[in-house]
Amino acid sequence: MTRSRVISAVLAMAAASVFATTACGKKDASTEPTLAPAASALAPSTAAPEASTVRFIVGPEGKALLDMPAPKEHIKADTTVAMGEIEVDTKNLANTRGQVKIDLTTLSTHTFGTDKDKDQTSHARNWLEVGEVATEAMISANRYAIFAIRSIDGLSATDLRTVAKTKDAVGDLRTVSLTAHGELLLHGRKVPKDAELEVRVRYPSGSADDAKPTALEIKTKTPFVVTLAEHDVKPRDTFGKFAQGSLGLLGTKVADTAAVTLDLHAAPPPR
């Protein structure tokens, strides 16, 4: 066999190997998530006029924790700024409504515990189009992940006044669990989303049973899952595009979904 034929044979075998690797790693299109409907905002989520509500403002110190295990990297990240408003009907908690916003420009990864986290943080923000490769218009459009509460069920108690108080170093509190059904807007795409929550409702120490609450502490009981492809979250920088085209390298380093845990605090607006 001539040298040119040997080279041709080697190239053919290499091409066949690449094809086989790609084909074997290719997902069934029928199981791939599709893009969620586009949206630039969510409709307001307010309690019915007849509801007896107490208004709370979500504090900026609220956090969202993200967990994304993949074969080669187990990405961990968080955000550090939240906002929003919640109307709590203390006599019928099922009437409670509101909206929570998470500031994605504060997202940072803590996967490695080294300077590599800075690069990974940069890639993550760029994929969400809130990083340095995004325009001001992109950042304005994509800055917040928003969850609007549309209904509530699975309540451990309906009337907050019937829940026995407990005490801690801060004061009195009542604790309820519930499932909030709503819509999640992320990266210009909205999907239905449910969140199982535990809510600790705080009161001054020794307050009357019918006193108005002074603070809320809201945490997810179990993480809810966000599918990146539904929200068109994908590589938008040189590194990400290279990895995406390198025989499945991206899929071994970045998970398809993120498990999200919320830790929020809210208080009535100042008078």
N, C-alpha and C positions, 0 to 999 in steps of 0.2 A: 504494500500500500504506500502511495506517495505521501510526502509530508503534507501537502495541501489537503489530501483526503483525510489524513489523520486529524488535522485541525478541524475540518468540517464535521467529522464524526464526533469529536469532543464537544464542539459547539452545539450540535444537535442533541447530544445527551444532556448537556447543561440546560438547554431550552426545555427539554422534556421534563427534567427534574424540577425546574421552576414552575412549569405548568402544573405538574402533579402536586407540588407543595401548595400552590395557590388554590387549586381545585379542592384539595382535601381540606384546606382551612376555610373555604368559603362557606358562609352560613346560608341556610335555606332561606330564600327571599320571603317565603310565606311566614317565617317566624320573626323577621326583622321588624322592629318598631317603625311606624310611619310618623311623619311630621304631624305634630298637634296643630290645631287651628291657629292661625295668626291672630294676634291681638296687640293693641298698643296700650290698653288699660282694662281694668275690671270694673264692672258696675259697682256702685256703692253697696255696702252691706250694713244696713241700719236696722235697729229693732222696730217693731210695729209701734205706731203712735200710742196705743193703749198699754204698752208694756211699762212696768215700773222699773226704770233702769238707773244704774249708777254709771257714770262715764269715767273711763280710765284711759290714760295716755301711756303708751308703751315706752319704757325708758330706753335711752340710747345704749345702755350697757348690755342689752340683750345679745345673746350669742346663738349662732347656728353651728353645729359640729357636723362635719362630713367624714364618712368612712367609705373608702373605695378599695377593697382588696382585689388585686390582679395577680397573675402568676409570678411576675418579676418584681412588682412594687406594690406595697400596701399603702396607698396614699391616705394621709390624714390631714384635714384642713379645718379651719374655722373662720367665721366672720365675727367682727367685734362691735358692730353698730346696728341697731334696730330702731324702728319707730312704728307708729300706728295708733289705732284707737279701738277700744272695745267697750261696748255697751252691755252691762251685765244686769239682767232682770233677776234680782235677788229672791223674788217670790216664785218665779217660774224660769229656771235656768235655761230651759229649752228655747226661750225667746232671745237669748243672748246672741249678739251679732258683732261683727267688727272686721278689721283688716290689719294684718301685720306685714311690715316691709323690712327686708333684710338687705343691707348695703353691701353689694358684691365687690365694690372697690376696696373693701377692707378684707377680702378673702386672702388668707395666707396658708401655705402648707407647712406641715411639721413632720414630714415623712422621714427625713434622714437625721435631723438634729445637727446638720452641718450647713455650710454655705450653699450646698446643692439645693436647699429649700428655697433660696432666693430665686434661682433659675426656674424651679418648678412653679413657684408662685407666679412668676412673670408669664409662663406658658398658660397657666390656668386662667389668669385674668384676660389674656389675649383671646383664648378660645371663647370666653364669654363676651368678648368685645367691650371690655371695660379697662383694658391695659394700655401699654404705651403704643401699640400699633393701631389702636382705635382712634377715630376722630372724636371731637367733642360731641357731635351729634349722635354717634354710636353710643358713647358713654351715657349721654342723657337718656337715650332710649332703653338701655339695657342695665342701668345701674342697680335697680332693685328687683329682687325676687319678692313677689307679693302673694300672700295667701288671704283670701276673703272667705269668711265663714258664712255659709248659706243655710245650714241647719245643724241642730245638735240632737243627739240621742245617746243611748247607753249610759244615762246619768245614774250615778250612785245615789243621788237624792235630787228631787226637783226643786224643793223650797229650801233655800240656803239656811233659813232660820231654824229648820228642824235638825240640822247637823250638829252633833255635839262638839263643843269647843274643846280644844286642847291648849296647852301652854308651852312656850319655850322661852329662851332668854330675851326674845324681842317683845313678846306679848301673847295675845290670844289668837287662835286661828281655827278655821274650819277647812277641811280638805274634801274635795269631791273629784271623782273621775268621770270622764265623758269621752264621746267620740264627736269630733267636729268634722262635718262634711262641707267641702267648699271647692274653690277653684284656685289653682296655682298658676301664676303668670311668671314665666322665666324666659329670658332671651326672646321676647316677642311671640311666645307660644303659650297657650293656656290649656290646662288639662284638669279634669276632676281630680280631687285629692282628698283623702281622709287622714285625720290625725287623731290618734288616741292620746288623750292628755290627762295629766293630773294637775289640778289647780288648788293651790293653797291660798285661802282668802284671809287676810290679816285684819285684826281689830286692836284698838288700844286695850291694854291689860285691864281686866275688870269691867269692860264695857257691857251695856245692857244687851239682851238677846236680840233686840231689833235694831241695834246700832248699825250705822252705815259702815261698810268695810273701808279700810284706809290703804290697802295695797293688794296686789295679786302677784303670785309667783306661779308661772305656767311652765310646765315641762312635759315633753313627750314621754309617754310610758314605754312605747316601743318606737324605733325609728321608722319614718316613712321613706319610701323609695322614689327617687327621681331618675328617670331614664334619659340619658344625655341625648340620644338620637331624636327623641320626641321633641326636644327643644332646640334642635339644630346646633348643639354644642359640639364643636369639632375643631381640629387644628386650623389655626389661622396665622401661624408664623412659620418661619423656615424650618425650625427643628421639627415641629409637629407634622408638617407636610412631608418632610423626608421620612419620618418614622412611619407615617401612614402608608407610604408606598414601599416600605421595605419588608415585604413578605410577612405581614402580620406582626411586625415588631411592636407597633402601637398597641395592639390588642393584648399583648403580654405585659405591658407597662401601665396601661390605663384601663380601668374597669368600665363596663358599659353603663353601670348604674352607680348612684351615690345614695347611701343610707344617711338620712338627715335627722339630727336630734336638735330640738329647740330648748333653750333655757332663757325665758323672758321674764321681765318684771314690769309692772304697771302700777300707776298711782292716779288718783283723781287730779284733774288739772288745778293749778294754783288759783286761788280766789283773787 
